[in-house]
Amino acid sequence: MSGLATLVVLAVVAVANRPMVAAGAEALHTYQINRQSYKEKYGHWARLPVPHGFRVNAIHAALLHTGKVLIIAGSGNNKDAFEEKSFRTVLYDPAAEKFTEVPTPTDVFCAGHTFLPDGNLLVAGGTKSYEVLESEIERAAGVMKLKNESPDGPPREFAKGTAFVSAAGLVYRTRTKVTVPAARKVTHGTHTMVHAGEAEVWVDAAVKGDRAVVRKPAQYTIEGLTGPDARNLYGVADKITREKQEYGGDKTSYEFDPVRERYVRTGDLRDHRWYPTLIGLTGGDVIAVSGLDEFGRILPGRNERYLTDEKRWVAAPELKRYFPTYPSLHLMADGKVFYSGSNAGYGSDTEGRTPGIWDVGRNRFREVPGLRDPRMTETSSSVLLPPAQDQKVMIFGGGGIGDSEESTRRTDIIDLDQKSPAYRPGPDLPRPARYLSTVLLPDDTVLTTGGSSGYRGGMYRGRPRSDLFNSQIYQPSQNAFVATADSTVGRNYHAEAILLPDGRVITMGGDPLYDRTGKNAGTFEQRIEVFSPPYLFQGPRPAVTGGPAEVTRGATARFSTPDATRIASARLLKPSSVTHVTDTDQRSVALPLKRDARGVRVTVPRKAGLVPSGWYMLFLVDEKGVPSVARWVRVR
Ligand SMILES: [Cu+2]
């Protein structure tokens, strides 16, 4: 054989062998991760087969006390779906491995949610309008404040398309109909003041282009009004421009009923809210905090309260406090609310970003020091570490404000029981991460999975994609992370992970800005994975075979188990309700226990701040850290 021929043959062999080598490595990897010894140490990931008709953009997820996972898309961050009014919600039953569709009346995309004491999921706010990018805006637009100075007569209604005219004679038409109330007469001693009635509405310039742009506050007359009406009714607008229009919030509110499996309308929110956080307080009421209003402006600290018994929202001026959107709030044992500093989405880059303890009874806020990388709290996640009695909160990763490319490996931990609580350094994450999902496990550890180093899975340090496939378990007793098996699906923005009653963790969602090449628009990740932690590969699991369906705070209760002799701990895990790395529900409460021959007697803590009323998963955990399948228990 000539030298040249040999070279050619070698080249052919090399080319032919490359895929075989790759296939061989792949086969070896598949063999490795499926070995029992590997699963015992690192756990196991599996794809969940999802029938085609049930694939949705998982924006929100919650575990209902029926054991089913509520997966809410609404319009799913898809403008076409929004315009077609195609709003989706899917229920997944992990026990029966079945999906069902739930009718979704309005666009709950980017609402806030939290569980109520009876197990209903309160879902409030959502999307009234989609964002419009600057490049798509042909006509100058803005928010017109319509004023009515006449105290006489009924509210005045103006049809969609009503024309407001500037001093320069330019015309702006209303996008919707609008109703403005009459002025109010207020008497101070001998003086009577008139407070004009006000209402706001979007207006668009009648002409295209920059000619209709107004950058300064100005007054506008309403076409067609005569006599006193022309004096009493007019518009004022801060600016009418061709700037980007943010998503607008909605004010509808529902209780999702897990038994009837449907949305039940409640009273509306007082303010429209997009990206609000909902958190239950010790008395059973809920507060809604932050959000963008119907015109895409962040609410300047106007929060409100849901009266759970009356199923309606009321203004809460006594709780006025500014937070960025989707602030991460955790209910403390004493009924105060801890703001970890985590948040997602929108807000001032200076105000409302410092973590602290919010005394909602007196509306006082005490900032806490010590958080490292304080400018990287956006899209970080935080959890109340298990058990809740320790009153420790841990914050994980996070990114710079807005579409910043930066992110951090930092974790910090704060002990809220200390006299002067301060964040202290925790162990670094293996990689810088934002949008990390954090899930409390029944053995007092925390699984962290998914996320990306760059903004929405995109560019990070020169690479076009930055999804993270490494998962790890934080062990509070060691103050360290232990690596687990890698996930196989990248999950960044709009992703969730939830503990299932059988002890596995379901992960879904992911909304990358770009595709693999980093050049074209990304597509929403609709695949679902399920992680079986190492504790599921350690041999037989303890079982809970009987016990009450309801327990009372401060009381004891007996649960039967054939494995009583090896039960080491009992935990009540409050099911997750999570969106945008924000979950005010998830918590794990330790139950002191006494064993007898055929069961355990547990004591439920007395404080509602530790064990808020609601449905919980009771897990019995053996000496090796192996949990039972959960039994659902309602705490009153
Ligand atoms: Cu969002």
Residues whose N, C-alpha, C, O or C-beta is under 5 A from the ligand:
A	BS01	CU	C110
